[in-house]
Amino acid sequence: MEATQVTIPTRRCCSSLPDLEVPMINAMVTCLGIEHRKLDDLNMQLAFAATRLASDPDAVTANRALQVWDEIRHDLWSHLQIEDELVFSWGAAHHAISDTLLDGLKSERQEFRKLMTALREPQTAGNRNDFAPALLALARMLDSHVERHDGEVLPSILRALFHM
């Protein structure tokens, strides 16, 4: 028995990538905008709980602050990773973001990592006094993050995407 070789004509995958790139990046920007609205709402709750915790460090207030922080933490890392890929990889490669803004965003990421590492430590009576100020700092940083991304970064990505 002789085997015959069958050749299936194939198109290169890369040829259709630009066709998929626009809707994919557009969907990512839309998704990040939706996540920013959710983060903004949670951030308001966090700022309120952290402010109460700073003035009244009882167990109920501390538990509410921890609940809100846990909700934010649950989604924040993956959100930041998606943003990093979109902004630092795609945005930089397509010159969608200025170098000055990219540098500022990189500094913001370092600050996020520092704060999140500090907030990851178990809360004890000894470090509970540092918890409220760290949460307030995170709330300020999240507020700035959402404002900057929704007002400047994501629109820049969309401008670059649709002017290619």
Phi and psi restraints in degrees (value plus and minus 20) as a CYANA .aco file:
   2 GLU   PHI    -126.2   -86.2
   2 GLU   PSI     114.8   154.8
   3 ALA   PHI    -110.4   -70.4
   3 ALA   PSI     114.4   154.4
   4 THR   PHI    -122.6   -82.6
   4 THR   PSI     121.4   161.4
   5 GLN   PHI    -110.7   -70.7
   5 GLN   PSI     107.3   147.3
   6 VAL   PHI    -124.6   -84.6
   6 VAL   PSI     109.0   149.0
   7 THR   PHI    -127.6   -87.6
   7 THR   PSI     102.1   142.1
   8 ILE   PHI    -122.8   -82.8
   8 ILE   PSI     102.1   142.1
   9 PRO   PHI     -85.8   -45.8
   9 PRO   PSI     110.1   150.1
  10 THR   PHI    -143.6  -103.6
  10 THR   PSI     127.7   167.7
  11 ARG   PHI    -116.8   -76.8
  11 ARG   PSI     125.1   165.1
  12 ARG   PHI     -87.2   -47.2
  12 ARG   PSI     114.8   154.8
  13 CYS   PHI     -80.8   -40.8
  13 CYS   PSI     -57.4   -17.4
  14 CYS   PHI     -83.7   -43.7
  14 CYS   PSI     -43.7    -3.7
  15 SER   PHI     -88.1   -48.1
  15 SER   PSI     -49.4    -9.4
  16 SER   PHI    -116.7   -76.7
  16 SER   PSI     -24.3    15.7
  17 LEU   PHI     -77.5   -37.5
  17 LEU   PSI     -65.0   -25.0
  18 PRO   PHI     -79.6   -39.6
  18 PRO   PSI     -51.3   -11.3
  19 ASP   PHI     -85.6   -45.6
  19 ASP   PSI     -53.1   -13.1
  20 LEU   PHI    -108.0   -68.0
  20 LEU   PSI     -43.3    -3.3
  21 GLU   PHI     -83.2   -43.2
  21 GLU   PSI     -64.3   -24.3
  22 VAL   PHI     -81.7   -41.7
  22 VAL   PSI     -73.2   -33.2
  23 PRO   PHI     -86.0   -46.0
  23 PRO   PSI     -51.8   -11.8
  24 MET   PHI     -86.1   -46.1
  24 MET   PSI     -69.4   -29.4
  25 ILE   PHI     -85.3   -45.3
  25 ILE   PSI     -61.0   -21.0
  26 ASN   PHI     -80.1   -40.1
  26 ASN   PSI     -62.7   -22.7
  27 ALA   PHI     -84.8   -44.8
  27 ALA   PSI     -59.2   -19.2
  28 MET   PHI     -83.3   -43.3
  28 MET   PSI     -63.5   -23.5
  29 VAL   PHI     -83.2   -43.2
  29 VAL   PSI     -63.4   -23.4
  30 THR   PHI     -81.9   -41.9
  30 THR   PSI     -65.4   -25.4
  31 CYS   PHI     -82.0   -42.0
  31 CYS   PSI     -64.4   -24.4
  32 LEU   PHI     -83.3   -43.3
  32 LEU   PSI     -57.4   -17.4
  33 GLY   PHI     -82.6   -42.6
  33 GLY   PSI     -61.4   -21.4
  34 ILE   PHI     -84.1   -44.1
  34 ILE   PSI     -63.7   -23.7
  35 GLU   PHI     -83.2   -43.2
  35 GLU   PSI     -55.2   -15.2
  36 HIS   PHI     -83.6   -43.6
  36 HIS   PSI     -59.5   -19.5
  37 ARG   PHI     -83.9   -43.9
  37 ARG   PSI     -60.7   -20.7
  38 LYS   PHI     -84.9   -44.9
  38 LYS   PSI     -65.3   -25.3
  39 LEU   PHI     -81.9   -41.9
  39 LEU   PSI     -58.3   -18.3
  40 ASP   PHI     -82.1   -42.1
  40 ASP   PSI     -62.7   -22.7
  41 ASP   PHI     -84.6   -44.6
  41 ASP   PSI     -67.9   -27.9
  42 LEU   PHI     -83.2   -43.2
  42 LEU   PSI     -54.2   -14.2
  43 ASN   PHI     -85.7   -45.7
  43 ASN   PSI     -57.9   -17.9
  44 MET   PHI     -82.0   -42.0
  44 MET   PSI     -62.4   -22.4
  45 GLN   PHI     -84.1   -44.1
  45 GLN   PSI     -60.0   -20.0
  46 LEU   PHI     -83.8   -43.8
  46 LEU   PSI     -66.0   -26.0
  47 ALA   PHI     -81.1   -41.1
  47 ALA   PSI     -62.1   -22.1
  48 PHE   PHI     -83.5   -43.5
  48 PHE   PSI     -68.7   -28.7
  49 ALA   PHI     -84.0   -44.0
  49 ALA   PSI     -59.9   -19.9
  50 ALA   PHI     -88.2   -48.2
  50 ALA   PSI     -57.6   -17.6
  51 THR   PHI     -85.1   -45.1
  51 THR   PSI     -63.4   -23.4
  52 ARG   PHI     -84.0   -44.0
  52 ARG   PSI     -60.4   -20.4
  53 LEU   PHI     -83.4   -43.4
  53 LEU   PSI     -57.5   -17.5
  54 ALA   PHI     -84.0   -44.0
  54 ALA   PSI     -54.2   -14.2
  55 SER   PHI    -116.1   -76.1
  55 SER   PSI     -39.7     0.3
  56 ASP   PHI    -165.1  -125.1
  56 ASP   PSI      64.6   104.6
  57 PRO   PHI    -100.3   -60.3
  57 PRO   PSI      20.6    60.6
  58 ASP   PHI     -96.7   -56.7
  58 ASP   PSI     151.9   191.9
  59 ALA   PHI     -85.0   -45.0
  59 ALA   PSI     -58.8   -18.8
  60 VAL   PHI     -85.0   -45.0
  60 VAL   PSI     -65.2   -25.2
  61 THR   PHI     -84.0   -44.0
  61 THR   PSI     -62.0   -22.0
  62 ALA   PHI     -84.5   -44.5
  62 ALA   PSI     -60.0   -20.0
  63 ASN   PHI     -83.9   -43.9
  63 ASN   PSI     -60.6   -20.6
  64 ARG   PHI     -84.5   -44.5
  64 ARG   PSI     -63.2   -23.2
  65 ALA   PHI     -80.7   -40.7
  65 ALA   PSI     -61.3   -21.3
  66 LEU   PHI     -86.3   -46.3
  66 LEU   PSI     -59.0   -19.0
  67 GLN   PHI     -80.9   -40.9
  67 GLN   PSI     -67.8   -27.8
  68 VAL   PHI     -86.0   -46.0
  68 VAL   PSI     -62.6   -22.6
  69 TRP   PHI     -79.7   -39.7
  69 TRP   PSI     -62.1   -22.1
  70 ASP   PHI     -82.7   -42.7
  70 ASP   PSI     -59.1   -19.1
  71 GLU   PHI     -82.5   -42.5
  71 GLU   PSI     -63.9   -23.9
  72 ILE   PHI     -86.7   -46.7
  72 ILE   PSI     -67.4   -27.4
  73 ARG   PHI     -80.8   -40.8
  73 ARG   PSI     -54.4   -14.4
  74 HIS   PHI     -75.1   -35.1
  74 HIS   PSI     -60.0   -20.0
  75 ASP   PHI    -127.1   -87.1
  75 ASP   PSI     -34.5     5.5
  76 LEU   PHI     -86.7   -46.7
  76 LEU   PSI     -63.8   -23.8
  77 TRP   PHI     -80.7   -40.7
  77 TRP   PSI     -67.6   -27.6
  78 SER   PHI     -86.0   -46.0
  78 SER   PSI     -56.9   -16.9
  79 HIS   PHI     -80.1   -40.1
  79 HIS   PSI     -67.2   -27.2
  80 LEU   PHI     -85.4   -45.4
  80 LEU   PSI     -55.4   -15.4
  81 GLN   PHI     -86.0   -46.0
  81 GLN   PSI     -61.7   -21.7
  82 ILE   PHI     -84.3   -44.3
  82 ILE   PSI     -64.1   -24.1
  83 GLU   PHI     -81.3   -41.3
  83 GLU   PSI     -62.1   -22.1
  84 ASP   PHI     -78.3   -38.3
  84 ASP   PSI     -66.4   -26.4
  85 GLU   PHI     -84.5   -44.5
  85 GLU   PSI     -62.8   -22.8
  86 LEU   PHI     -88.5   -48.5
  86 LEU   PSI     -68.6   -28.6
  87 VAL   PHI     -99.5   -59.5
  87 VAL   PSI     -74.0   -34.0
  88 PHE   PHI     -97.4   -57.4
  88 PHE   PSI     -50.3   -10.3
  89 SER   PHI    -112.1   -72.1
  89 SER   PSI     -87.7   -47.7
  90 TRP   PHI     -86.5   -46.5
  90 TRP   PSI     -68.1   -28.1
  91 GLY   PHI     -81.0   -41.0
  91 GLY   PSI     -62.5   -22.5
  92 ALA   PHI     -88.7   -48.7
  92 ALA   PSI     -62.5   -22.5
  93 ALA   PHI     -84.5   -44.5
  93 ALA   PSI     -50.3   -10.3
  94 HIS   PHI    -122.7   -82.7
  94 HIS   PSI      -8.5    31.5
  95 HIS   PHI      33.2    73.2
  95 HIS   PSI      18.5    58.5
  96 ALA   PHI    -101.1   -61.1
  96 ALA   PSI     -44.7    -4.7
  97 ILE   PHI    -140.9  -100.9
  97 ILE   PSI     114.9   154.9
  98 SER   PHI     -86.8   -46.8
  98 SER   PSI     135.2   175.2
  99 ASP   PHI     -81.8   -41.8
  99 ASP   PSI     -56.7   -16.7
 100 THR   PHI     -83.6   -43.6
 100 THR   PSI     -65.6   -25.6
 101 LEU   PHI     -86.2   -46.2
 101 LEU   PSI     -61.0   -21.0
 102 LEU   PHI     -79.1   -39.1
 102 LEU   PSI     -62.4   -22.4
 103 ASP   PHI     -82.0   -42.0
 103 ASP   PSI     -62.3   -22.3
 104 GLY   PHI     -83.4   -43.4
 104 GLY   PSI     -59.2   -19.2
 105 LEU   PHI     -88.4   -48.4
 105 LEU   PSI     -56.0   -16.0
 106 LYS   PHI     -85.4   -45.4
 106 LYS   PSI     -60.5   -20.5
 107 SER   PHI     -83.8   -43.8
 107 SER   PSI     -60.6   -20.6
 108 GLU   PHI     -79.8   -39.8
 108 GLU   PSI     -62.4   -22.4
 109 ARG   PHI     -81.6   -41.6
 109 ARG   PSI     -61.4   -21.4
 110 GLN   PHI     -82.3   -42.3
 110 GLN   PSI     -61.2   -21.2
 111 GLU   PHI     -85.5   -45.5
 111 GLU   PSI     -60.6   -20.6
 112 PHE   PHI     -77.8   -37.8
 112 PHE   PSI     -67.1   -27.1
 113 ARG   PHI     -81.9   -41.9
 113 ARG   PSI     -62.1   -22.1
 114 LYS   PHI     -81.9   -41.9
 114 LYS   PSI     -68.6   -28.6
 115 LEU   PHI     -83.3   -43.3
 115 LEU   PSI     -63.7   -23.7
 116 MET   PHI     -87.5   -47.5
 116 MET   PSI     -52.7   -12.7
 117 THR   PHI     -86.8   -46.8
 117 THR   PSI     -63.3   -23.3
 118 ALA   PHI     -83.7   -43.7
 118 ALA   PSI     -57.6   -17.6
 119 LEU   PHI     -97.7   -57.7
 119 LEU   PSI     -34.7     5.3
 120 ARG   PHI     -96.2   -56.2
 120 ARG   PSI     -40.8    -0.8
 121 GLU   PHI     -85.3   -45.3
 121 GLU   PSI     123.6   163.6
 122 PRO   PHI     -81.1   -41.1
 122 PRO   PSI     121.5   161.5
 123 GLN   PHI    -105.7   -65.7
 123 GLN   PSI     101.5   141.5
 124 THR   PHI    -142.8  -102.8
 124 THR   PSI     151.0   191.0
 125 ALA   PHI     -79.4   -39.4
 125 ALA   PSI     -53.2   -13.2
 126 GLY   PHI     -89.9   -49.9
 126 GLY   PSI     -56.2   -16.2
 127 ASN   PHI    -125.6   -85.6
 127 ASN   PSI     -15.0    25.0
 128 ARG   PHI     -84.2   -44.2
 128 ARG   PSI     -49.5    -9.5
 129 ASN   PHI     -85.5   -45.5
 129 ASN   PSI     -47.1    -7.1
 130 ASP   PHI    -106.3   -66.3
 130 ASP   PSI     -35.5     4.5
 131 PHE   PHI     -88.0   -48.0
 131 PHE   PSI     -67.4   -27.4
 132 ALA   PHI     -81.7   -41.7
 132 ALA   PSI     -67.6   -27.6
 133 PRO   PHI     -82.0   -42.0
 133 PRO   PSI     -55.5   -15.5
 134 ALA   PHI     -86.9   -46.9
 134 ALA   PSI     -60.3   -20.3
 135 LEU   PHI     -85.4   -45.4
 135 LEU   PSI     -60.1   -20.1
 136 LEU   PHI     -84.3   -44.3
 136 LEU   PSI     -59.8   -19.8
 137 ALA   PHI     -83.9   -43.9
 137 ALA   PSI     -60.7   -20.7
 138 LEU   PHI     -84.4   -44.4
 138 LEU   PSI     -60.9   -20.9
 139 ALA   PHI     -81.8   -41.8
 139 ALA   PSI     -62.5   -22.5
 140 ARG   PHI     -83.7   -43.7
 140 ARG   PSI     -62.3   -22.3
 141 MET   PHI     -87.1   -47.1
 141 MET   PSI     -61.6   -21.6
 142 LEU   PHI     -83.6   -43.6
 142 LEU   PSI     -60.2   -20.2
 143 ASP   PHI     -81.1   -41.1
 143 ASP   PSI     -65.7   -25.7
 144 SER   PHI     -84.6   -44.6
 144 SER   PSI     -61.1   -21.1
 145 HIS   PHI     -79.7   -39.7
 145 HIS   PSI     -71.9   -31.9
 146 VAL   PHI     -82.0   -42.0
 146 VAL   PSI     -64.8   -24.8
 147 GLU   PHI     -82.1   -42.1
 147 GLU   PSI     -64.4   -24.4
 148 ARG   PHI     -87.1   -47.1
 148 ARG   PSI     -64.7   -24.7
 149 HIS   PHI     -89.3   -49.3
 149 HIS   PSI     -64.3   -24.3
 150 ASP   PHI     -91.2   -51.2
 150 ASP   PSI     -52.2   -12.2
 151 GLY   PHI    -110.7   -70.7
 151 GLY   PSI     -43.8    -3.8
 152 GLU   PHI    -151.9  -111.9
 152 GLU   PSI     -70.9   -30.9
 153 VAL   PHI     -91.2   -51.2
 153 VAL   PSI     -75.6   -35.6
 154 LEU   PHI     -84.7   -44.7
 154 LEU   PSI     -60.4   -20.4
 155 PRO   PHI     -80.9   -40.9
 155 PRO   PSI     -54.8   -14.8
 156 SER   PHI     -84.5   -44.5
 156 SER   PSI     -59.9   -19.9
 157 ILE   PHI     -81.9   -41.9
 157 ILE   PSI     -66.5   -26.5
 158 LEU   PHI     -84.7   -44.7
 158 LEU   PSI     -59.8   -19.8
 159 ARG   PHI     -80.3   -40.3
 159 ARG   PSI     -65.2   -25.2
 160 ALA   PHI     -85.5   -45.5
 160 ALA   PSI     -58.0   -18.0
 161 LEU   PHI     -85.0   -45.0
 161 LEU   PSI     -63.6   -23.6
 162 PHE   PHI    -111.6   -71.6
 162 PHE   PSI     -21.4    18.6
 163 HIS   PHI    -132.5   -92.5
 163 HIS   PSI       2.1    42.1
